[in-house]
Amino acid sequence: MRARVAVVGAGIAGLACAHHLARAGAHVTLIESSDQLGGLGTFFDYRGAALERFYHCMLPSDRHLLALLGDVGLEDQAYWKETSFGFMHAGRLYPLNTALDLLRFGPLSVTDRLRVGATGLWGSLRSSRGLDDVTCEAWLTALSGRHAFETFWKPMLQAKFGDRYRQVPALWFWTRFNREKGGRKETKGYLHGGYRRIAQALADGVAARGGQVRMRTRVARIDLAADGRPTVQAGDAAPEAFDQLVFTGPITALEPLTAGSRLAQAGRLPDAQIDMQGVVNAVVMLRRGLTPHYWVASIDPEVPFQGIVESTTLIDRAETGGVHLVYLMNYLHRTDPRFARPDDDTLDAYLAGLRRMFPSLGQDDILDARVFRSPFVEPLYSVGYQRRTPPIALVPGRVYLATTAQVYPEVTSWNGSAGLARRVVDQMLAER
């Protein structure tokens, strides 16, 4: 008899879990509260094109995600381009992609430039051992010097984590540096039709193997039945029992879904102190491009965002309705007043900041803009996070966890979540 398995959440981790379970012969029920698949990979319609609410790209090292593309027959739809990084300081844009670029980087002294370069070289050569137990600030300051840290590294850490950057382990930086650069030419990839094609192909595969995909279904309760089987209650409906369950939503949502339950008493529930960082993201459609760079760090206290991703330096404009597509990111905790600021006010501030950075940008160059928020993007890490990473099995053989909070030290990305999903399903099958 086929095992009945519930997968709660249809972001990439949930979709990948459902995909692997269905291929292994399980009868999968994939449950999603929203009207779109893909979590942070959702989209909006613009000029007949499906544009992503949050930017995405692939790297050649993304073996887990590339394996999924192979599983669903999309590997030939990926394309690759060389990309680059820029750093905006005091109104001047500096390319930072080669050793020569670094040597010309005016905001740092010659000594600081050499130490930053040595930091990158040492980071690409040394192992990760011990880096989870030292902060980024301490490690980078020791290698690059205090002035280089304050001028160069600190603004980028603050852009991601705000005041909590001081707690972030050096392992977080080391992993991301080696994924993005690692001493190699920067290359990124994208998929014709966007990431929604991946999400839809995975869901279609589940349905083709007899599974169910339930959209607009909000889970109110996760528990254990008297016989130990996991149950899911959607809305006011009666609880539905399954043989196994995997929860893939935000880690912060698990405690209220299980409070006072048999599962809370019997399971190995994760550390309730793990919190998540959010983002307020503006998508701007432009008549012309801004820079030749895919990503520009915008370090200016008068600008209300910290990063610019000009995705059409990578994505073919045939995919975007012919417009140049720019993402402006401000990573904020969901309790920050700016997180709930009205869309019009946020757009006014973001576009004013963009014109401050690029004074030649005219009003007629800005075709349209949208604001999107996500309260749960990435954990707010602190030293020793590896030891606190939530377990895969909450109740062995029955209830499992596949969330963003477990991807560390791998990079929080579709690739990282796809790799986690593979590990989770392997354990579920072994303990069935």
Summary of the structure (lengths in Angstrom):
residues: 432
radius of gyration: 22.2
end to end distance: 12.7
largest distance: 69.0
contacts: 1466
relative contact order: 0.18
helix: 40%
strand: 25%
